[in-house]
Amino acid sequence: MDKNKICEGSVTMAFRLLIRIHESMDFWEKKLGSNGYLNYLSNVEAFE
């Protein structure tokens, strides 16, 4: 494999992941309000 291709692929993956995280934050903000997302995060941390 070409090194540039591998690098390009991982950048694309990271970018897609960022978009997905941003979209889910949007979703939780609409669902729970702006600090609802933070509450959700702390609940997740509490379960772990």
PyMOL commands that set and color helices and strands:
alter all, ss='L'
color gray80, all
select helices_A, chain A and resi 3-32+36-47
alter helices_A, ss='H'
color red, helices_A
deselect
rebuild
show_as cartoon
